[in-house]
Amino acid sequence: MSEPKLAPDHDAVGLCASCRHVRLIHSDKGSRFYMCLLAATNPQFPKYPRLPVRRCSGYEPTGGERN
């Protein structure tokens, strides 16, 4: 099993940087927000998690392999 490719901002963002359940939101002022798409159907997950996320039960790498 190969390691997931890490985004350049992985250290600052954590698991969300490489999760298939994230949507990156860019504000008009240049800010970036990481929205968890699992929050739409499961209240266990915050819509905008506090970063960096180091552990998450819903994490799935963008390649589809689950850690």
C-alpha positions in Angstrom: 0.0 0.0 0.0 1.5 3.4 -1.0 1.4 6.5 1.1 -1.0 9.2 0.0 0.5 12.2 -1.8 0.6 15.1 0.5 -0.4 18.6 -0.5 2.2 21.4 0.0 0.2 22.8 3.0 -0.2 19.4 4.6 1.7 20.3 7.8 -0.5 23.4 8.4 -3.8 21.7 7.4 -3.3 18.1 8.4 -5.4 15.3 7.0 -7.9 17.6 5.3 -5.2 18.5 2.8 -5.4 15.0 1.3 -9.0 13.9 2.1 -11.6 13.1 -0.5 -14.3 14.6 1.7 -13.0 18.2 1.7 -13.9 21.2 -0.4 -11.5 24.1 -0.5 -13.3 27.4 -0.2 -11.6 30.6 -1.3 -13.0 33.9 0.1 -13.0 37.2 -1.8 -10.4 38.4 0.7 -8.0 35.7 -0.2 -8.6 33.4 2.8 -8.9 29.6 2.4 -11.3 27.4 4.3 -11.4 23.6 4.4 -15.1 22.5 4.4 -15.8 18.9 5.5 -18.5 17.4 3.2 -19.3 14.7 5.7 -20.8 17.4 8.0 -23.7 17.6 5.6 -25.0 14.2 6.6 -23.2 13.5 9.9 -23.2 15.9 12.9 -20.1 14.2 14.3 -18.0 16.2 11.8 -17.6 19.9 12.0 -18.4 21.8 8.8 -15.1 23.8 9.1 -12.8 21.8 11.4 -10.1 23.4 13.5 -6.8 23.0 11.7 -4.5 21.1 11.6 -6.6 17.9 11.7 -4.3 15.1 13.0 -7.0 12.3 13.5 -10.4 11.9 11.8 -12.6 8.8 11.7 -14.0 9.9 8.3 -10.6 10.5 6.6 -10.2 8.9 3.2 -7.2 9.7 1.0 -8.1 11.1 -2.4 -6.7 7.9 -3.9 -9.5 5.9 -2.3 -7.4 3.9 0.2 -8.5 4.2 3.8 -5.9 4.5 6.6 
